[in-house]
Amino acid sequence: MNAPTTAATTTTTMNKTDWHLRALLLGVLAFGFLLAAARPAPAGDAEKLVETSRFTVQRLLDDKDFFKLHNYLRRAKGVLIIPQLIKGGLILGAEAGSGVLMVRGSDGTWSPPAFYTLAAGSIGLQIGGQVSEVVFTVMNDGAVDALLKNEFKLGADISVAVGPLGAGLEASATTNFDADVLAFSKSAGLFGGGALEGAKIFERPELSAEFYGVEATPRSILIERRFNNTAADRLRAAIP
């Protein structure tokens, strides 16, 4: 008479084990996704990233749903453009994408670009996939200083909010425009759950070295302006 109970217990144990194995596999896949997104780039990727960043900022500026982006860019101390932020998950999620950062000088002009990557992982109720074009407006000098560090977290080192109108990075937008950084996003696909806060942003020195032909730090590119590449001229001109 105990046989059915034993069989049921065995089945329940097997189901739990199967779920744990699946969760572990999803975690490995998510981690692998982040590593792949942050991998060393093939030669020529730096210039391509600069050009696709120009296409991204022009698309958002030309879109009537993002008309407020013009004003925020005019007031911004810096801008981080990520042409392709890829996000996906099933319980365990990950998102990553590389882009360029530029800083406004005291004369009002934009610096040459330095190269950065955004990467994040999350656990929770989430499913789906999404590809976004994202423009982050950096609104004060403190946020610029944080970006000049090798690595920092959104929401921890600097505050971040989703910009008004258009398709935001999260399901609901915020009106907290006192944030250090505002994110304006144009998205394809559907993703439920997850959060931008906690995402890490870190520099890509190998891309900067490829673009300028020498090793260059973000400060030497963005603040001291010791390096230049005319391939970035059209991108600099495209930003208000």
C-alpha positions in Angstrom: 0.0 0.0 0.0 3.0 2.3 0.4 4.1 1.7 -3.2 2.0 4.6 -4.7 3.3 7.0 -2.1 6.9 6.0 -2.8 6.4 6.3 -6.5 4.8 9.8 -6.1 7.6 10.9 -3.9 10.2 9.6 -6.4 8.5 11.5 -9.2 8.4 14.7 -7.2 12.1 14.4 -6.4 12.9 13.8 -10.0 10.8 16.8 -11.1 12.7 19.0 -8.6 16.0 17.7 -9.8 15.0 18.3 -13.4 14.0 21.9 -12.6 17.3 22.5 -10.8 19.2 21.2 -13.8 17.2 23.4 -16.1 17.8 26.4 -14.0 21.5 25.7 -13.9 21.6 25.3 -17.6 19.8 28.6 -18.1 22.3 30.3 -15.8 25.2 28.9 -17.8 23.6 30.1 -21.0 23.0 33.5 -19.6 26.5 33.8 -18.4 27.8 32.6 -21.8 25.7 35.2 -23.5 27.3 38.0 -21.4 30.8 36.7 -22.2 30.0 36.5 -25.9 28.7 40.1 -25.9 31.8 41.4 -24.2 34.3 39.3 -26.2 37.3 41.0 -27.9 36.1 42.6 -31.2 37.5 41.6 -34.6 39.5 44.3 -36.5 37.3 46.9 -38.0 34.6 46.7 -35.4 35.5 50.0 -33.8 34.8 52.1 -36.9 31.6 50.1 -37.6 30.4 50.8 -34.0 31.0 54.5 -34.5 29.0 54.5 -37.7 26.1 52.4 -36.3 26.0 54.7 -33.3 25.5 57.7 -35.7 22.6 55.8 -37.4 21.0 55.1 -33.9 21.1 58.7 -32.7 19.8 60.1 -36.0 16.9 57.6 -36.0 15.8 58.5 -32.5 16.2 62.3 -33.2 14.2 61.9 -36.4 11.4 60.0 -34.6 8.6 62.3 -33.5 8.0 60.0 -30.5 11.4 61.1 -29.2 11.1 64.8 -29.7 12.2 65.5 -26.1 15.5 63.8 -26.7 16.6 66.9 -28.6 16.3 69.1 -25.4 18.0 66.5 -23.2 20.9 66.2 -25.6 21.4 69.9 -25.7 21.6 70.0 -21.9 23.6 66.8 -21.5 27.2 66.7 -20.3 27.7 63.4 -22.1 26.0 60.8 -24.2 26.4 57.0 -24.4 25.0 55.4 -27.5 24.5 51.6 -27.7 23.3 50.7 -31.2 22.3 47.1 -30.2 21.4 46.2 -26.7 20.4 42.5 -26.7 18.3 41.2 -23.9 16.8 37.8 -23.4 15.9 35.3 -20.7 13.8 32.4 -19.3 13.7 32.9 -15.5 17.4 33.9 -15.7 18.1 36.8 -17.9 21.0 38.7 -19.5 21.5 41.8 -21.5 24.6 43.2 -23.2 25.8 45.6 -25.9 28.7 47.8 -26.8 28.7 51.5 -27.7 30.4 54.8 -27.6 30.6 57.6 -25.0 31.2 61.3 -25.8 31.5 64.2 -23.5 30.7 67.9 -24.1 33.6 70.3 -23.8 33.6 73.7 -22.2 33.3 75.1 -25.8 30.1 73.2 -26.4 31.6 70.7 -28.8 31.5 66.9 -28.5 34.7 64.9 -27.8 35.9 62.0 -29.9 34.3 58.7 -28.8 35.5 56.3 -26.2 34.2 52.7 -26.3 32.2 51.0 -23.6 30.0 47.9 -23.0 26.9 47.5 -20.9 26.2 44.1 -19.3 23.7 42.8 -16.8 22.2 39.6 -15.5 18.9 39.1 -13.5 16.9 36.5 -11.8 13.1 36.6 -11.6 9.8 36.2 -13.6 11.0 37.0 -17.1 10.7 35.4 -20.5 11.4 36.6 -24.1 13.9 38.4 -26.1 14.5 42.0 -27.2 16.9 44.1 -29.2 17.1 47.8 -28.4 18.8 50.9 -29.7 19.6 53.0 -26.7 20.8 56.6 -26.2 21.8 57.5 -22.6 22.0 61.2 -21.8 24.4 62.0 -19.0 23.1 65.0 -17.3 25.8 66.2 -14.8 29.5 66.2 -14.2 29.3 63.7 -11.4 27.8 61.1 -13.8 30.6 61.9 -16.3 33.2 61.3 -13.6 31.6 57.9 -12.8 31.7 56.9 -16.4 35.4 57.7 -16.6 36.0 55.0 -14.1 36.8 51.5 -15.5 33.6 50.0 -14.2 30.5 51.1 -12.3 26.8 50.1 -11.8 23.7 52.0 -12.9 21.5 52.7 -9.9 24.4 52.2 -7.5 27.1 54.6 -8.6 24.8 56.9 -10.6 21.0 57.0 -10.8 19.2 56.1 -14.0 15.6 56.7 -15.3 13.8 55.8 -18.5 13.2 58.8 -20.8 9.8 60.0 -21.8 7.9 58.8 -24.9 8.9 56.1 -27.3 9.6 52.6 -26.3 11.3 52.6 -22.9 13.8 50.0 -21.6 11.2 48.8 -19.0 7.5 48.4 -19.1 6.7 51.6 -17.3 8.4 55.0 -17.7 9.3 57.3 -14.9 9.1 61.1 -14.6 12.2 61.3 -12.3 14.2 63.6 -14.6 16.5 64.6 -11.7 18.4 61.3 -12.5 22.0 61.4 -13.4 21.3 59.4 -16.6 18.2 59.2 -18.8 17.8 56.2 -21.2 15.9 56.6 -24.5 15.2 53.3 -26.2 13.8 52.1 -29.5 13.0 48.4 -29.1 12.1 45.4 -31.2 10.7 42.3 -29.6 9.0 41.7 -26.2 10.6 41.2 -22.8 8.8 40.9 -19.5 10.6 41.5 -16.2 14.2 42.4 -15.4 15.6 45.8 -14.6 18.2 48.3 -15.9 19.4 49.1 -12.4 22.5 47.0 -11.5 23.8 46.9 -15.1 27.5 47.4 -15.3 29.2 49.7 -17.7 32.9 49.2 -18.4 35.4 50.5 -20.9 36.6 48.6 -24.0 40.3 49.6 -24.3 40.9 47.2 -27.2 38.4 49.1 -29.3 39.8 52.5 -28.4 43.3 51.2 -29.3 42.0 49.9 -32.7 40.2 53.2 -33.5 43.1 55.6 -32.5 46.0 53.3 -33.3 47.5 53.6 -29.8 46.4 52.8 -26.3 44.2 55.5 -25.0 42.3 56.0 -21.7 38.7 57.4 -21.6 40.0 60.5 -19.9 42.7 61.1 -22.5 40.1 60.8 -25.2 37.1 62.5 -23.7 38.5 65.2 -21.4 42.0 65.9 -22.6 41.2 65.2 -26.2 44.6 64.0 -27.0 43.4 61.6 -29.8 41.2 62.1 -32.8 39.9 60.1 -35.8 38.0 61.8 -38.6 35.8 58.7 -38.9 33.9 60.1 -35.9 33.3 63.5 -37.4 29.8 62.7 -38.7 28.8 61.2 -35.4 29.9 64.3 -33.4 28.1 66.6 -35.9 24.9 64.6 -35.6 24.4 65.3 -31.9 22.8 68.6 -30.8 
